[in-house]
Amino acid sequence: MSHSRGGLVGELLGRGQLIDQDGEARPPFDSTDFGLFDDPKYKAELKDLKELGALLAEKRINFSRFVRVACPARGTSLMRGRLDRWLNLILDTARPSSRLANSETRSAVSN
């Protein structure tokens, strides 16, 4: 079981266990994955991805079950900005509705 960014690590380890339809081991990354890094500005990242793929294929870390809990598999856009701003916005938006709910509940109970 993994939580948060540990899920990303688990996803990578899972890629090291990929098999084809014949049950044979297949590379962790393929041309589709590498194609995402075609732009020359991603040359270093592509090199790193190929090295990671080779390492995962070599190690073949084995596990039978994997559970992700709150894994930011699509990225962490909130963390790129200022998380405090997002939390303040959420809390500021929630406060009036909770006050209203509390006052309505209070008046309903007291009547």
C-alpha positions as CSV (number, residue, x, y, z in Angstrom):
1,M,0.0,0.0,0.0
2,S,1.3,3.4,-0.8
3,H,0.1,6.9,-0.1
4,S,0.6,10.2,-2.0
5,R,3.8,10.3,-4.0
6,G,4.7,6.8,-2.8
7,G,2.1,5.8,-5.3
8,L,4.2,7.2,-8.1
9,V,7.1,5.0,-7.0
10,G,4.7,2.0,-6.9
11,E,3.6,2.8,-10.4
12,L,7.2,2.8,-11.6
13,L,7.9,-0.5,-9.8
14,G,4.8,-1.9,-11.5
15,R,6.1,-0.9,-14.8
16,G,9.1,-3.1,-14.2
17,Q,6.8,-6.1,-14.0
18,L,5.0,-5.6,-17.4
19,I,4.5,-8.8,-19.5
20,D,3.3,-9.3,-23.0
21,Q,0.4,-11.4,-24.1
22,D,2.6,-14.5,-24.1
23,G,3.7,-14.0,-20.5
24,E,7.1,-12.7,-21.4
25,A,8.7,-9.7,-19.8
26,R,8.4,-6.5,-21.8
27,P,10.3,-3.3,-21.4
28,P,8.9,-0.9,-18.7
29,F,8.7,1.9,-21.3
30,D,8.0,1.7,-25.1
31,S,8.1,4.0,-28.1
32,T,4.9,5.7,-27.0
33,D,6.4,6.7,-23.7
34,F,9.6,7.8,-25.3
35,G,7.7,9.8,-27.9
36,L,6.4,12.1,-25.1
37,F,10.0,13.3,-24.8
38,D,10.7,13.9,-28.6
39,D,11.3,17.6,-28.1
40,P,15.1,18.3,-27.9
41,K,14.5,20.4,-24.7
42,Y,13.6,17.0,-23.0
43,K,16.9,15.3,-24.0
44,A,18.1,14.9,-20.5
45,E,14.7,13.6,-19.2
46,L,14.6,11.1,-22.1
47,K,18.1,9.8,-21.2
48,D,16.9,9.5,-17.5
49,L,13.8,7.6,-18.6
50,K,15.8,5.2,-20.6
51,E,18.2,4.6,-17.7
52,L,15.3,4.1,-15.4
53,G,13.7,1.6,-17.8
54,A,16.9,-0.4,-18.0
55,L,17.2,-0.4,-14.2
56,L,13.6,-1.5,-13.7
57,A,14.0,-4.3,-16.4
58,E,17.3,-5.5,-14.7
59,K,16.0,-5.5,-11.1
60,R,12.5,-7.0,-11.9
61,I,11.2,-6.2,-8.4
62,N,8.3,-8.5,-7.8
63,F,5.1,-7.8,-5.9
64,S,1.7,-9.3,-6.3
65,R,-0.6,-6.5,-5.1
66,F,-0.4,-2.8,-5.1
67,V,-2.9,-0.3,-3.7
68,R,-2.7,3.4,-4.4
69,V,-4.2,5.8,-1.9
70,A,-4.4,9.4,-2.9
71,C,-1.7,9.1,-5.5
72,P,-1.1,12.2,-7.6
73,A,-0.8,10.1,-10.8
74,R,-1.8,13.0,-13.0
75,G,0.5,15.5,-11.3
76,T,0.3,17.9,-8.4
77,S,-1.0,21.1,-9.8
78,L,-1.9,22.5,-6.3
79,M,1.6,22.1,-5.2
80,R,3.0,24.0,-8.1
81,G,1.3,27.2,-6.8
82,R,0.9,28.3,-3.3
83,L,-1.0,25.6,-1.4
84,D,-1.8,28.2,1.4
85,R,-3.7,30.2,-1.1
86,W,-5.8,27.2,-2.2
87,L,-6.5,26.3,1.4
88,N,-7.5,29.8,2.4
89,L,-9.8,30.0,-0.6
90,I,-11.5,26.7,0.4
91,L,-11.8,27.6,4.0
92,D,-13.1,31.1,3.3
93,T,-15.7,29.7,1.0
94,A,-16.7,27.0,3.5
95,R,-17.0,29.3,6.6
96,P,-20.1,31.3,5.5
97,S,-22.0,28.1,4.6
98,S,-21.1,26.4,7.9
99,R,-22.2,29.5,9.8
100,L,-25.5,29.6,7.9
101,A,-26.0,25.8,8.5
102,N,-25.3,26.3,12.2
103,S,-27.7,29.2,12.6
104,E,-30.4,27.4,10.7
105,T,-29.8,24.3,12.8
106,R,-29.8,26.3,16.0
107,S,-33.1,28.1,15.1
108,A,-34.8,24.8,14.0
109,V,-33.8,23.1,17.3
110,S,-34.7,26.0,19.5
111,N,-38.2,26.3,18.0
